[in-house]
């Protein structure tokens, strides 16, 4: 990541210190470099394990926010921003969420996703403008992503979030970060020095992506987007999803995949509605109402079909 810097004491950051394990990396063979990188990457889960309670707290906050009509917003610069945008963009195809539910903002706008926009991270007022453009409010949660924990764009974003009443979460890879002064909750992933000094797109970036996966996946599970580990909140809108939906409907109801395809059509491709319709023996609208009464939790809806208490 080339985005997480300010002018003072950057050399004191853990992510900016020299890693002795890779001091002679330019003398190593490709196989030796791969083994070195793999060994360094193996330490990432340990850094995440130390922050599991903070991550779980963040998931609880985000879930409550969305249940109350709010949104999850990511903000970052450079690689940090790209990772936020990536995670946000993967939610609609994976969990059938509307694109405005999880939003990723990157300093410099969409063009910065492909072309480095050095310097844009140094302007906190730009973050305020970006957040005002999307109408950030107290109903939303803002996650500021900055490996160094000192990016002005991200700090400005979290300051603004708190000023409007949004819950502000900081996701960083250095202890004692400036971001901690403007966040309601911190997730601090201390992954140590990179094998290429200061190249935080490596261990820091990997750790960040892993935690973002946790935030959205666990939140979506809490929101009823899965049944067990199955992606059931699908709308069969293309050939691949039709095939997957047919398999899942068949698996959850006992009918054939051919029959499942016909039943899905009755429910406009809504997988959960189809399953509830079949298991309860009701019309699609009634199935939707049952799901709604159960908080869109398929497991609860199916318990009522089997005569169990919700």
Beta strands, then each sheet from edge to edge (+ up, - down):
strand 1: 72-76
strand 2: 102-106
strand 3: 141-145
strand 4: 167-172
strand 5: 185-188
strand 6: 226-227
strand 7: 230-231
sheet 1: 2+ 1+ 3+ 4+ 5+
sheet 2: 6+ 7-
end
